[in-house]
Amino acid sequence: MDTKKCLMVLALLVPAWLLGQNPEWVVFNSTNSGLGDNDVRSLSIDNTGVKWIGTVNDAVFTWDGTAWNHYNAANSYVFDDYILCISTDVQNNKWIGSRSGGMSEFDGSQWYFWDETHSDIPDDKVYDVQFEGTLKWVATMHGLASFDGSVWTTWNTSNSQIPAEEVRAIAIDASGNKWIATWGGGLAKFDGSTWTIFDKSNSPIPDDYCISLFYDGSFFWIGTSGNGLAKFNGTDWTIYTTTNSGLPSDFVFNTKMEGSKRWFATGGGVALLEGTTWTVFNPSNSGLPGQYAKDIEIDASGNKWIATDQGLAEFRQGGVLGVTDPDKPGNTGNDVTVSPNPIKDYATISWNNQGNEGFYFQVMNAAGQEVFVKTNPAMNQAKANVELDLSDQPSGVYFLKCLINHQLITKKIVLN
């Protein structure tokens, strides 16, 4: 089969976004998917698993695993293309904050919005929305606000002890205290009547300019704008920077929790902290498309969804596995074998071909570069095999991606 015919077959057999990607990483961008803007700022995964994606230049996109949708001023009440935050409440309503268009809500069928012109929201720049029962807590450019569906209440530097006007993030602890990350005033705790301030003048917080805040049930994780990350339990502080830890950047945009693991979206990629061990994922050592990771969400399967300045990334540790078409006989990873493995130059890939319509194989090196490809749209034998030739490749770890009967299977190959 010549090269042109092979490429035509591949286009028919394999979804475009799967081609040429690292087995553990899938990247969605404006050239290979329905995502219209590569500069992704914010993420939310709703109660049904749909990904809500806020961009810098083209408002909101959704991805349900099959279809893309786009919401902007032309078809919704999202009136600014620059999205700062998306939050999902327990009723599965989406709350969207923008740079200059106020706050929007979508309940699945109807849109609502609040801006300075039509409501008492204190500012049209909305950084964060958090929930306490039916009450919404809103971080804005000009104060902290609460909204009960009818009435807005605002705390700012004119009417309260809030340490700074600009509120970047909110966390609510088990006692109902509101903790806020401010731009210029450090961290503040509000119990409904009294404000307690933690800034550089009275605490070890590394910077008064805070850009993210996450509460994991025991600790608050405070991300700063260029001076690292603080961990605080109400009494004790631990500070992480690029000089005293494995943190890849002192700009920490978001934190998420996965059991005992903590994931950080930073200006130097994604960082994972497990106990005292740091692991960093960046464009040089992984499939992460952009250095600036602005947000991270973890879905029900443990996959990490990462907003970057070069597209949206899905990270599935252990390899990307497809979903078997229920109308056709399927294969499991155990049906595909590589023998021998580890290999020396050559190996045979074998699989049970019963009920299959064809196959596609791709082998990639650790850098994500394709080194071997093989396809056949009409392989009908009961048992099939393909000879793998890596004699021109250096020793190392390689990844085999097999698309057989609508299922994507991955295997690790060691070349000695």
C-alpha positions as CSV (number, residue, x, y, z in Angstrom):
1,M,0.0,0.0,0.0
2,D,1.5,3.3,-1.0
3,T,1.8,6.3,1.4
4,K,-1.2,8.2,-0.1
5,K,-3.5,5.2,0.1
6,C,-2.3,4.5,3.7
7,L,-3.1,8.0,4.8
8,M,-6.6,7.8,3.3
9,V,-7.3,4.5,5.2
10,L,-6.1,6.1,8.4
11,A,-8.4,9.0,8.0
12,L,-11.3,6.6,7.7
13,L,-10.3,4.3,10.5
14,V,-9.0,6.7,13.2
15,P,-10.6,9.8,14.8
16,A,-8.3,12.7,13.8
17,W,-7.6,13.7,17.4
18,L,-6.1,10.3,18.2
19,L,-3.5,10.4,15.5
20,G,0.0,11.3,16.6
21,Q,-0.7,11.6,20.3
22,N,1.1,10.2,23.3
23,P,-0.8,7.1,24.7
24,E,-1.4,8.8,28.0
25,W,-2.4,12.2,26.7
26,V,-5.1,13.5,24.4
27,V,-5.0,17.1,23.3
28,F,-7.9,19.0,22.0
29,N,-7.3,22.2,20.0
30,S,-8.7,24.4,17.3
31,T,-7.3,22.3,14.5
32,N,-8.3,18.8,15.6
33,S,-11.6,19.3,17.5
34,G,-14.6,21.6,18.0
35,L,-12.7,23.7,20.5
36,G,-12.6,27.1,18.9
37,D,-9.8,28.7,21.0
38,N,-6.6,27.2,22.2
39,D,-6.2,29.6,25.1
40,V,-8.2,27.8,27.8
41,R,-8.6,29.5,31.1
42,S,-11.2,27.6,33.2
43,L,-12.9,24.2,33.5
44,S,-15.8,22.5,35.1
45,I,-17.0,18.9,34.8
46,D,-20.7,18.8,35.5
47,N,-22.8,16.2,37.2
48,T,-23.2,14.1,34.1
49,G,-19.6,14.2,33.1
50,V,-19.8,17.0,30.4
51,K,-16.7,19.2,30.3
52,W,-17.4,22.9,30.3
53,I,-14.5,24.8,28.9
54,G,-14.0,28.6,29.3
55,T,-11.6,30.3,26.9
56,V,-9.9,33.6,26.6
57,N,-11.1,34.6,23.1
58,D,-14.2,32.6,22.3
59,A,-16.4,32.1,25.4
60,V,-17.6,28.7,26.4
61,F,-17.4,25.2,24.8
62,T,-18.7,21.9,26.0
63,W,-17.5,18.4,25.2
64,D,-19.6,15.3,26.2
65,G,-17.2,12.8,24.6
66,T,-19.0,12.8,21.3
67,A,-20.2,16.3,20.4
68,W,-19.0,19.8,20.9
69,N,-21.2,22.8,21.6
70,H,-20.4,26.5,21.7
71,Y,-22.0,29.2,23.8
72,N,-21.4,32.9,23.3
73,A,-23.3,36.2,23.0
74,A,-24.9,35.0,19.8
75,N,-26.8,32.1,21.3
76,S,-26.7,32.5,25.1
77,Y,-26.4,35.0,28.0
78,V,-22.6,34.8,28.0
79,F,-21.8,38.4,27.0
80,D,-18.0,38.3,27.2
81,D,-15.6,36.0,25.3
82,Y,-13.1,36.0,28.1
83,I,-14.2,33.5,30.7
84,L,-12.6,33.6,34.2
85,C,-14.5,30.8,35.9
86,I,-17.1,28.1,35.5
87,S,-18.7,26.4,38.6
88,T,-21.4,23.7,38.7
89,D,-23.8,23.5,41.6
90,V,-25.5,20.4,43.0
91,Q,-28.5,21.0,40.7
92,N,-26.1,20.8,37.8
93,N,-26.6,24.5,37.0
94,K,-23.6,26.1,35.5
95,W,-22.4,29.5,36.8
96,I,-20.0,31.4,34.5
97,G,-17.9,34.4,35.4
98,S,-16.4,36.6,32.8
99,R,-13.9,39.5,32.6
100,S,-16.4,42.2,31.8
101,G,-19.8,40.5,31.2
102,G,-20.9,39.8,34.8
103,M,-22.2,36.4,35.8
104,S,-24.3,34.0,33.8
105,E,-26.3,30.9,34.9
106,F,-27.5,28.0,32.7
107,D,-29.9,25.4,34.1
108,G,-29.8,23.2,31.0
109,S,-32.5,25.0,29.1
110,Q,-32.8,28.6,30.3
111,W,-30.1,31.3,30.6
112,Y,-30.0,34.0,33.3
113,F,-27.4,36.8,33.9
114,W,-26.5,39.5,36.3
115,D,-24.4,42.6,35.6
116,E,-23.9,46.0,37.1
117,T,-26.5,47.6,34.9
118,H,-29.3,45.2,35.7
119,S,-28.5,44.0,39.2
120,D,-26.6,44.8,42.4
121,I,-23.6,42.6,41.6
122,P,-20.6,44.7,42.7
123,D,-18.6,44.3,39.5
124,D,-18.8,42.8,36.1
125,K,-15.5,41.1,36.5
126,V,-16.2,37.8,38.3
127,Y,-13.3,35.5,39.3
128,D,-15.0,32.7,41.3
129,V,-18.4,31.4,42.3
130,Q,-18.8,29.0,45.3
131,F,-21.9,27.5,46.8
132,E,-23.3,27.2,50.4
133,G,-26.7,25.6,50.1
134,T,-28.7,27.8,47.9
135,L,-26.5,30.8,48.6
136,K,-23.9,31.8,46.0
137,W,-20.6,33.4,47.0
138,V,-19.1,35.5,44.3
139,A,-15.5,36.9,44.0
140,T,-15.4,40.1,42.0
141,M,-13.1,42.9,41.1
142,H,-14.8,45.1,43.7
143,G,-15.6,43.0,46.7
144,L,-17.0,39.8,48.0
145,A,-20.7,39.2,47.3
146,S,-23.4,36.8,48.4
147,F,-26.5,36.1,46.3
148,D,-29.6,34.2,47.4
149,G,-31.4,34.3,44.1
150,S,-33.0,37.7,44.8
151,V,-30.8,39.8,47.0
152,W,-27.2,40.8,46.7
153,T,-25.0,41.6,49.7
154,T,-21.5,43.0,49.2
155,W,-18.5,43.4,51.4
156,N,-15.8,45.8,50.2
157,T,-13.2,48.1,51.7
158,S,-15.7,50.8,52.3
159,N,-18.2,48.8,54.4
160,S,-16.1,46.0,56.0
161,Q,-12.7,44.9,57.2
162,I,-12.0,43.0,54.0
163,P,-8.3,43.7,53.4
164,A,-8.5,44.3,49.6
165,E,-11.2,45.2,47.1
166,E,-10.2,42.6,44.5
167,V,-11.2,39.0,45.5
168,R,-9.7,36.3,43.4
169,A,-10.9,33.0,45.0
170,I,-13.2,31.7,47.7
171,A,-13.2,28.6,49.9
172,I,-15.8,27.6,52.5
173,D,-14.8,25.4,55.5
174,A,-16.8,22.8,57.4
175,S,-17.9,25.5,59.9
176,G,-19.2,27.8,57.2
177,N,-16.4,30.3,57.4
178,K,-15.6,32.0,54.2
179,W,-11.9,32.2,53.2
180,I,-10.9,34.5,50.5
181,A,-7.8,35.0,48.5
182,T,-7.3,38.7,47.7
183,W,-5.2,40.7,45.3
184,G,-3.0,42.8,47.6
185,G,-4.4,41.9,51.0
186,G,-3.4,38.3,51.5
187,L,-5.7,35.7,52.9
188,A,-8.9,36.6,54.9
189,K,-11.3,34.6,57.0
190,F,-14.9,35.8,57.4
191,D,-17.2,34.1,60.0
192,G,-20.2,36.2,59.1
193,S,-19.3,39.1,61.4
194,T,-15.5,39.2,62.1
195,W,-12.7,39.4,59.6
196,T,-9.3,37.7,60.4
197,I,-6.4,38.7,58.1
198,F,-3.3,36.8,57.2
199,D,-0.8,38.9,55.3
200,K,2.9,39.4,55.1
201,S,2.9,41.7,58.1
202,N,1.6,39.1,60.5
203,S,2.1,35.7,59.0
204,P,4.5,33.6,56.9
205,I,2.3,33.9,53.8
206,P,4.8,34.4,50.9
207,D,2.8,37.0,49.0
208,D,-0.2,39.3,49.6
209,Y,-1.1,38.9,45.9
210,C,-3.0,35.6,46.0
211,I,-4.6,34.1,42.8
212,S,-6.0,30.7,43.9
213,L,-7.4,29.0,47.0
214,F,-8.4,25.4,47.7
215,Y,-9.6,23.7,50.9
216,D,-9.0,20.0,51.1
217,G,-10.8,19.4,54.4
218,S,-7.7,19.9,56.5
219,F,-5.5,22.4,54.7
220,F,-5.9,25.6,52.7
221,W,-3.7,25.7,49.6
222,I,-3.0,29.3,48.6
223,G,-1.5,30.0,45.2
224,T,0.4,33.3,44.7
225,S,1.4,35.4,41.8
226,G,5.1,34.7,41.6
227,N,6.0,33.7,45.2
228,G,5.0,30.1,45.4
229,L,2.4,28.1,47.2
230,A,1.3,28.2,50.9
231,K,-0.3,25.3,52.9
232,F,-2.1,26.4,56.0
233,N,-4.3,24.6,58.6
234,G,-5.3,27.7,60.5
235,T,-2.2,27.5,62.7
236,D,0.8,26.2,60.9
237,W,2.2,27.2,57.5
238,T,4.3,25.4,54.9
239,I,5.7,27.3,52.0
240,Y,6.7,25.7,48.7
241,T,8.7,27.5,46.1
242,T,10.8,26.6,43.1
243,T,13.9,26.9,45.3
244,N,12.9,24.7,48.2
245,S,10.6,22.1,46.5
246,G,9.8,20.5,43.2
247,L,7.2,23.2,42.3
248,P,8.0,24.1,38.7
249,S,6.7,27.7,38.9
250,D,6.0,30.2,41.6
251,F,2.8,31.1,39.8
252,V,0.1,28.6,41.1
253,F,-3.2,29.1,39.3
254,N,-5.2,26.2,40.8
255,T,-5.1,23.2,43.1
256,K,-7.1,20.0,43.0
257,M,-7.3,16.9,45.4
258,E,-7.2,13.2,44.4
259,G,-7.2,11.2,47.6
260,S,-3.8,11.9,49.2
261,K,-2.5,13.5,46.0
262,R,-2.5,17.2,45.3
263,W,-2.4,18.5,41.7
264,F,-1.3,22.0,40.9
265,A,-1.8,24.0,37.7
266,T,1.2,26.3,37.4
267,G,3.1,28.6,35.1
268,G,5.5,25.8,34.5
269,G,3.1,23.0,33.8
270,V,1.3,20.6,36.1
271,A,2.8,19.4,39.4
272,L,1.8,16.4,41.4
273,L,2.6,16.2,45.1
274,E,2.4,12.8,46.8
275,G,3.6,13.0,50.3
276,T,7.0,14.6,49.9
277,T,7.5,13.5,46.3
278,W,7.0,16.0,43.4
279,T,6.4,15.0,39.8
280,V,6.2,17.6,37.1
281,F,4.5,17.3,33.7
282,N,5.4,19.9,31.0
283,P,5.6,20.1,27.2
284,S,9.2,18.8,27.3
285,N,8.5,15.5,29.2
286,S,4.9,14.8,28.5
287,G,2.0,15.4,26.2
288,L,0.9,18.6,27.9
289,P,0.5,21.0,25.0
290,G,1.3,24.3,26.8
291,Q,3.6,25.5,29.6
292,Y,0.9,27.6,31.3
293,A,-1.6,25.4,33.0
294,K,-4.4,27.6,34.3
295,D,-6.9,25.1,35.6
296,I,-7.3,21.4,36.3
297,E,-10.3,19.1,36.9
298,I,-10.4,15.4,37.7
299,D,-13.3,13.3,36.3
300,A,-15.0,10.3,37.8
301,S,-12.5,7.9,36.2
302,G,-9.5,9.8,37.6
303,N,-8.6,11.4,34.3
304,K,-7.1,14.9,34.6
305,W,-8.4,17.6,32.4
306,I,-6.0,20.5,32.1
307,A,-6.6,24.0,30.7
308,T,-3.5,25.4,29.0
309,D,-2.6,28.3,26.7
310,Q,-2.2,25.8,23.8
311,G,-5.3,23.8,24.2
312,L,-7.2,21.4,26.5
313,A,-5.4,18.2,27.6
314,E,-6.7,15.0,29.0
315,F,-4.2,13.0,31.0
316,R,-5.0,9.3,31.6
317,Q,-2.2,7.7,33.6
318,G,-1.5,4.2,32.3
319,G,-2.7,4.8,28.8
320,V,-5.7,5.9,26.8
321,L,-8.3,3.2,26.6
322,G,-11.2,3.3,24.2
323,V,-14.8,2.2,24.6
324,T,-16.0,-1.0,23.0
325,D,-18.8,-0.6,20.5
326,P,-21.6,-2.6,22.2
327,D,-23.0,-3.7,18.8
328,K,-19.8,-5.4,17.8
329,P,-17.6,-8.1,19.4
330,G,-14.9,-6.4,21.3
331,N,-11.4,-7.0,22.5
332,T,-9.6,-6.4,25.8
333,G,-6.0,-5.4,26.2
334,N,-5.1,-9.0,27.0
335,D,-6.2,-10.0,23.4
336,V,-3.2,-8.1,22.0
337,T,0.2,-9.6,22.6
338,V,3.7,-8.4,21.7
339,S,6.2,-11.2,21.6
340,P,8.9,-11.1,22.7
341,N,8.7,-8.1,25.0
342,P,11.3,-6.7,25.9
343,I,12.3,-7.0,22.3
344,K,15.5,-6.7,20.3
345,D,14.9,-5.1,16.9
346,Y,11.9,-7.3,15.9
347,A,8.6,-8.6,17.4
348,T,5.3,-10.0,16.5
349,I,2.0,-8.3,17.4
350,S,-0.8,-10.8,17.6
351,W,-4.5,-10.6,18.4
352,N,-7.8,-12.5,18.2
353,N,-9.3,-11.1,15.1
354,Q,-12.8,-12.8,15.3
355,G,-15.5,-10.3,14.3
356,N,-13.0,-7.5,13.5
357,E,-13.3,-5.4,10.4
358,G,-9.7,-4.2,10.3
359,F,-6.9,-2.7,12.4
360,Y,-4.7,0.2,12.9
361,F,-1.3,0.1,14.8
362,Q,0.9,2.9,15.7
363,V,4.1,2.8,17.8
364,M,5.4,6.0,19.4
365,N,8.6,6.7,21.3
366,A,8.7,8.4,24.7
367,A,8.8,11.8,23.1
368,G,5.5,11.1,21.4
369,Q,7.0,10.7,17.9
370,E,5.5,8.1,15.6
371,V,8.1,5.4,14.6
372,F,5.9,2.6,13.1
373,V,2.5,2.4,11.6
374,K,0.5,-0.4,10.1
375,T,-3.1,-0.6,8.8
376,N,-5.4,-3.0,7.0
377,P,-9.1,-2.2,6.6
378,A,-10.1,-5.8,5.7
379,M,-8.3,-8.3,7.8
380,N,-10.7,-11.2,8.2
381,Q,-8.6,-14.1,9.6
382,A,-9.6,-15.6,12.9
383,K,-6.0,-15.0,14.2
384,A,-4.0,-12.1,12.9
385,N,-0.4,-10.8,13.4
386,V,1.8,-8.0,12.3
387,E,5.6,-8.0,12.3
388,L,7.1,-5.1,14.2
389,D,10.4,-3.7,13.0
390,L,12.2,-1.3,15.4
391,S,15.7,-2.2,14.2
392,D,16.4,1.5,13.3
393,Q,15.3,2.8,16.7
394,P,17.4,3.4,19.8
395,S,16.8,1.4,23.0
396,G,14.1,2.7,25.3
397,V,10.4,2.6,26.1
398,Y,7.8,2.7,23.3
399,F,4.0,2.7,23.3
400,L,1.9,0.6,21.0
401,K,-1.6,2.0,20.1
402,C,-4.0,-0.5,18.6
403,L,-7.3,0.5,17.1
404,I,-9.2,-2.8,16.6
405,N,-12.9,-3.0,16.1
406,H,-13.6,0.5,17.5
407,Q,-11.5,0.0,20.6
408,L,-8.2,1.7,21.3
409,I,-5.7,-0.4,23.3
410,T,-2.3,0.6,24.5
411,K,0.7,-1.5,25.3
412,K,4.2,-0.6,26.6
413,I,7.1,-2.0,24.7
414,V,10.7,-2.1,25.9
415,L,13.4,-2.1,23.2
416,N,16.8,-3.5,24.4
